[in-house]
Amino acid sequence: MKTIKAILLMGVLLAGGSCTKEFDTMNTDPNNPTAIGPQYLLPYAIETSIDRYWGGRTRFERLNLDGTMLWMQYLTRNIYSNEGDNYGVSVAFYNNNWKAFFNDSQVNFQRIASLAGTGGRFENPNYEGIAIVMRTWVFSLLTDMFGAIPYTEALKGTGDQPIYTPEYDSMEKIYAGMLNDLKLANEKLSTTGPAVSGDILYGGDILKWKKFANSLRLRLANRQAAKKPAESKAIMTEILGDPVKYPVFTSNADNAALKHSAVLPSNNEWHQVMIQDGRTDWNISKTLADKLNELNDTRITVFAQPNKAGKYEGHANGLPDAIATTYLGTSSDLGTYFKQTITPSVLMTYAELNLILAEAAVDGDITGDAQAYFEKGIAASFDQYGLKVPADYFAKVGNVTKEKVMEQKWIALFGQALEAWTEYRRTGLPVLPTKDPRAIFENEGVLPTRLPYPTTEYSLNKAKLDKGISLNGGPDNMRTKLWWVEK
């Protein structure tokens, strides 16, 4: 599945003295094999984009395991602390993730949208809608990682009038475009429309694609709410006010999660890194273990394995190797659930949706019951792992507040650390503990606020890149704050 290849075979006629006036006709393949259909492009584009986001097997560029899972203090390093845990990243980290998301993901999603769009060779609004949803999801990852990026001109390199040095757009403009595109995708997607194949995310279930489109639209509207409150309120009101036209997730059965197989190469990427490649570099962070132990939160039994003493414990982030290795016998390993071949890669969940709505209700952006959304989000997160909420858990957590919503969202986003990183940078929540005095950090001790632009943009698109840097309002480093920051 992951290495799907389209092999185009062309027959060659070799016969002496066979030139005829019908030569052009004879050499035209009636099956038109040079046009690759959406059903072949879609599974490759879905899997490559999700694998990049969730795992990534290549050392020094693992976006999640060597970046955001450490920065958000879900995991910590027991060796090689300079590979992400100390806020340092390699050039390959931002170069190759930029390249992969644009080249392997966006180019193919754009091709699908063009081929399946009105007047396209394989016209099918459901393929087009799916491609728009996935293209938007990837653009949201890119802009939330880097800030201003090429957007309106980004995918025109193969057009009739190709653009090889695309303009950068502001995050505000990108968010407006993404929110409009998700509304368009919901309109394109039709449960009574033509069938699709090659859909490895939802198996061709168009209703679930509509739910993902609208749930993702709520995520993005909430994310920009502090900057564009009136627009965000209107979007949320529109979606929540008409669940027939704008369906959203209603249970964990709707979760956007790529189900992996037990057969290579479609395994869970974390299994490939930690089991197949035998990497044991990570333990549970003390921050996560301490918080879940404090709450008697049974999700820790899934997130971690007990140590030799039968306890769930972690060690601090950013410790140099000489200190970090001393915790090998006491720090809990990552839970076995996340190391299985078939463990899904998660894009968005019913739990997250409810916690988004809880935050929106607390902030006054919607009129719903914040406490009810809060408790539904927590219950859905436990249920996602086959767990029941402990009898005293809601009493222990207490009444809903913005701080409590963001803390529970952080817990619920375990594994989806790129989203947790964005939520933390946006709100400053949850409040992370004071750094261990023995820890040594790069980036002037600042938890990264964004990724630097790739070196290829400096060499191939410098003039447009300079504009993009100015749109971010700060230098091209990992300390410049992005547009949606609330304070």
Stockholm file with secondary structure:
# STOCKHOLM 1.0

chainA/1-487         MKTIKAILLMGVLLAGGSCTKEFDTMNTDPNNPTAIGPQYLLPYAIETSIDRYWGGRTRFERLNLDGTMLWMQYLTRNIYSNEGDNYGVSVAFYNNNWKAFFNDSQVNFQRIASLAGTGGRFENPNYEGIAIVMRTWVFSLLTDMFGAIPYTEALKGTGDQPIYTPEYDSMEKIYAGMLNDLKLANEKLSTTGPAVSGDILYGGDILKWKKFANSLRLRLANRQAAKKPAESKAIMTEILGDPVKYPVFTSNADNAALKHSAVLPSNNEWHQVMIQDGRTDWNISKTLADKLNELNDTRITVFAQPNKAGKYEGHANGLPDAIATTYLGTSSDLGTYFKQTITPSVLMTYAELNLILAEAAVDGDITGDAQAYFEKGIAASFDQYGLKVPADYFAKVGNVTKEKVMEQKWIALFGQALEAWTEYRRTGLPVLPTKDPRAIFENEGVLPTRLPYPTTEYSLNKAKLDKGISLNGGPDNMRTKLWWVEK
#=GR chainA/1-487 SS CTTCCCCCCCCCCCCTTCCCTTHHHHTSCTTCTTSCCHHHHHHHHHHHHHHHHHCCCSTTCCTIIIIIHHHTTSEEESSCTTTTTTSCCCHHHHHHHHHHIIIIIIHHHHHHHHHHSTTCTTCCHHHHHHHHHHHHHHHHHHHHHHSSEECTTTTCTTSSSCCSSCCEECHHHHHHHHHHHHHHHHHHCCTTSCCCCCCTTTTTCHHHHHHHHHHHHHHHHHHTTTTSHHHHHHHHHHHHHCTTTSCCCCSGGGCEEECCCSSTTSSCHHHIIIIISCCCCEEEBHHHHHHHHHTTCTTHHHHBCCCTTSCCCCBCTTCCHHHHGGGTTTSCCBCGGGGSTTCCEEEECHHHHHHHHHHHHHHTSSCSCHHHHHHHHHHHHHHHTTCCCCTTHHHHHCSCCHHHHHHHHHHHTTTCHHHHHHHHHHHCCSCCCCCCTTCCCSGGGCCCCSCCCCHHHHHHSHHHHHHHHHHHTSCSSSCCCCTTCCC
#=GC SS_cons         CTTCCCCCCCCCCCCTTCCCTTHHHHTSCTTCTTSCCHHHHHHHHHHHHHHHHHCCCSTTCCTIIIIIHHHTTSEEESSCTTTTTTSCCCHHHHHHHHHHIIIIIIHHHHHHHHHHSTTCTTCCHHHHHHHHHHHHHHHHHHHHHHSSEECTTTTCTTSSSCCSSCCEECHHHHHHHHHHHHHHHHHHCCTTSCCCCCCTTTTTCHHHHHHHHHHHHHHHHHHTTTTSHHHHHHHHHHHHHCTTTSCCCCSGGGCEEECCCSSTTSSCHHHIIIIISCCCCEEEBHHHHHHHHHTTCTTHHHHBCCCTTSCCCCBCTTCCHHHHGGGTTTSCCBCGGGGSTTCCEEEECHHHHHHHHHHHHHHTSSCSCHHHHHHHHHHHHHHHTTCCCCTTHHHHHCSCCHHHHHHHHHHHTTTCHHHHHHHHHHHCCSCCCCCCTTCCCSGGGCCCCSCCCCHHHHHHSHHHHHHHHHHHTSCSSSCCCCTTCCC
//
